[in-house]
Amino acid sequence: MRFTRTRNLLLFALSLIAAETVGILPAVATAEPARPTIVLVHGAFADTTSWDGVAAELRADGYRVVVPDNPLRGPANDAAAIERSLTAIDGPIVLVGHSYGGAVITNVDDPDVRALVYVSAFAPQQGEPIALALDPIRFPGSRLLPPALAFTVTGTGLDAYIESAYFHDVFAQDVDAATAAAMLAHQRSLAVIANIELSGPAAWTKTPSWFVVSGQDRVIPPSAQRAMAQRIGAHTSELNASHAALVSQPDAVAAVIEQAADQ
C-alpha cells in the first residue's frame, strides 16, 4: 500500500513537471511590466541640450530616454513631428514638455502615451492660443517683452528670440554665467505665429498629467502655470526655480517625471 501511494505521488509530480514544460500550466515567475520610454520635448529659445541634465538623471535610474527635435513652427506642425518620432518607440510612453513644448505635447495624439508632464509649460485647452497664458491683466509678471524679446525674419516668416543681453536674467536667472552662456549658444527662435495658433484637441483631457510649476519664472508667470495646472487636474508640485528649472534643478524635475512613469 505504501509503495502504491509513493508511486502515485511520484507520477503526479512528474505530470505537473510535464504540463509546465509544454505550457499547459503557467510559469510561476512572470516578467515585470516594461518601463515606459521617457520622451523629452524642448521649448522655445532652447534645443535638445536643455534636457541633458534631466536625461542623465533618468538614464542613471534605468529609463530609456528619447529627446526629439522640436521644430518650433506651431503646435500642430510640431506635434506632428513629435508623433512621427513616437512611431519608432515600442511600449508605453511618458511625454514631457518644457515651456512651449507643453503646447506641443498637448496636441500629440498617440495611444501609447500613458502620462503627460508639464515643466514650466503651457497647457492650452482646445481652441486656445498660448498667448492667453501671458495675459498681463490676469497673469502679470512676464518679462518676455521688448527689448528682451526681439524679432527676426527667417525663411519661414517672422521669428522671436531673446536678446543676448537679457537672456540670463529673463530665462535662467538661477544658473551660473557659464551655463547661461552655453544655453544662449543653443538658443533657437520660435515662429511668432505659434503664439496665436489655436490649439487642437487637448491630450490632457484623456491622459493623466503632472505639472512642475516654476515659482520664480520670468517667462510664463507662476500664477498662469498654477491656473493651467489646476484646470487640467494635474498632480502639481512647485520649485523655487526660474523658467529653466530643467537646467537648474534637473534632479527635482526628473523625480516628478519618474512619479509619472511609475504610476
Number of C-alpha atoms within 10 A of each C-alpha: 6 7 8 9 10 11 12 12 12 11 12 12 12 11 12 12 14 13 13 13 12 9 10 11 12 11 9 6 6 7 5 6 8 9 15 24 21 25 24 28 27 28 28 21 21 23 22 16 17 25 19 14 17 25 24 15 17 20 13 10 11 9 17 15 18 17 20 17 17 25 20 25 20 22 30 19 15 22 24 16 17 25 15 13 15 20 10 8 14 11 13 18 23 23 29 27 25 28 23 28 27 27 31 34 31 30 27 24 15 14 9 17 22 19 25 26 32 32 31 34 31 29 34 27 22 15 12 16 21 23 15 15 23 21 15 12 7 12 17 16 19 18 19 19 11 10 12 17 16 15 17 13 10 11 6 8 11 14 20 19 21 25 16 16 11 16 21 21 16 22 25 26 20 20 20 11 12 10 15 21 15 12 23 20 12 15 19 20 23 24 22 18 16 22 20 14 16 19 23 19 15 21 25 22 13 9 15 18 23 23 30 26 29 27 21 21 26 22 22 30 25 24 18 25 28 20 14 21 23 13 12 20 15 20 16 17 17 18 16 12 22 27 27 29 29 25 23 20 18 20 18 18 25 20 14 20 26 18 13 22 21 11 8
